[in-house]
Amino acid sequence: MKIPFIDLKTQYETYKEEINKEVLGVMESTQFIFGPQVTKLENGLAKFTGAKHAISCSSGTDALILALLALDVKAGDEIITTPFTFIATAEVIALLGAVPVFVDICDMNYNIDFTKIEEKITSKTKAIMPVSLYGQTSNMDKINEIAERHNLPVIEDACQSFGAEFNGKKSGNLSTIGCTSFFPSKPLGCYGDGGALFCNDDALAEKIRSILNHGQGKRYEHKYIGINGRMDAMQAAILNVKLNHFEDEIEKRIEIGSRYSKLLENCEELKTPSVFEDRTSVYAQYSVLCKDRETLSKKLNDAGIPTAVHYPIPLHLQEAFAYLGGKEGDFPVSERVGKSIMSLPMSPFLTKEQQDMVVATIKA
Ligand SMILES: Cc1ncc(COP(=O)(O)O)c(C=O)c1O
């Protein structure tokens, strides 16, 4: 039995008729940019998250850059974030000439250690950007408290946590602006690139909408320097179908993630992920800390079980960020976790039989 890392095939087969119908509908309508599918998606996303404004866009990366542009982040500004994330989080900061200021992670859930944020705030700090890694948020109450004390906005990089909750509130709707990704392998994924921003401030929402369409208000009247950050109608049509099934998929994700943790509870070779009591994880990745990652991944791969490493090299040690002067030892938790973290196959379509095989192979 060969197990898919993320089973997009079974998912497509399950919703095929609905998806094909909606995609064909877009082609027949020839409304490829904006239009009813995009409006429907934004209404659905707002309802799902409880945010007043849900704004669709072209990717998670663009959602992050739009958030920074809307908050007037400029060259030389400092943005506090984590070095243990996908590069896009810090890349967008650097692209604007701003400076990513890293804070190490907490070794319980691999998110930014909020107790270390305040010591990094300076007169140049413009925003705090926590990442809800692997599908679970940080303690957003604590981060918002710190931000309020210093009059700073918070941008949640919720690219991996769409559908997760913190104190009963949805990820994406926990801070000044929330940004998510609909990359195909994300908890809610489209069939190409897509993303969304969430906020509760009317003026900020209007500004984001304008910036993602070349800074236009009225057609060919440009108030801001913007980008082409629009989501296309085809992706919106696919997401509209998938959003209808998303609550069920979240339930399955939680069930499968919890079952992994229970079955691997006493396994000495690895540490299962901790999920705090006041939140849920949608397990964008089910990632474990291994005693010996190389041997374990080889045995799993040889048995037809794919694994992945999210992420082997923290951002302060990446060549692209060498100009920041980071060095080994700066962020010891991120470095340690990067050396032993490994993700197992995970999707709402992972069967009990497949999961049992993964667990049995690990235990063997
Ligand atoms: C934490 C994080 N931030 C940002 C992104 C960027 O999203 P996208 O690939 O949709 O541009 C991703 C997705 O890979 C991510 O995992």
The ligand as a MOL file (V3000), in Angstrom:
LIG
                    3D

  0  0  0     0  0            999 V3000
M  V30 BEGIN CTAB
M  V30 COUNTS 16 16 0 0 0
M  V30 BEGIN ATOM
M  V30 1 C 3.3870 29.9760 7.1930 0
M  V30 2 C 3.1740 30.3210 5.7540 0
M  V30 3 N 3.1950 31.6140 5.3800 0
M  V30 4 C 2.9870 31.9720 4.1000 0
M  V30 5 C 2.7580 31.0420 3.1180 0
M  V30 6 C 2.5980 31.4900 1.6920 0
M  V30 7 O 1.4020 31.0840 1.1080 0
M  V30 8 P 1.3100 30.8780 -0.4830 0
M  V30 9 O 2.0650 29.6550 -0.8270 0
M  V30 10 O -0.1740 30.7370 -0.7310 0
M  V30 11 O 1.8400 32.0980 -1.1140 0
M  V30 12 C 2.7190 29.6900 3.4570 0
M  V30 13 C 2.4320 28.6500 2.4380 0
M  V30 14 O 3.1940 27.8840 1.9800 0
M  V30 15 C 2.9470 29.3080 4.8050 0
M  V30 16 O 2.9550 28.0240 5.1690 0
M  V30 END ATOM
M  V30 BEGIN BOND
M  V30 1 1 1 2
M  V30 2 1 2 3
M  V30 3 2 2 15
M  V30 4 2 3 4
M  V30 5 1 4 5
M  V30 6 1 5 6
M  V30 7 2 5 12
M  V30 8 1 6 7
M  V30 9 1 7 8
M  V30 10 2 8 9
M  V30 11 1 8 10
M  V30 12 1 8 11
M  V30 13 1 12 13
M  V30 14 1 12 15
M  V30 15 2 13 14
M  V30 16 1 15 16
M  V30 END BOND
M  V30 END CTAB
M  END
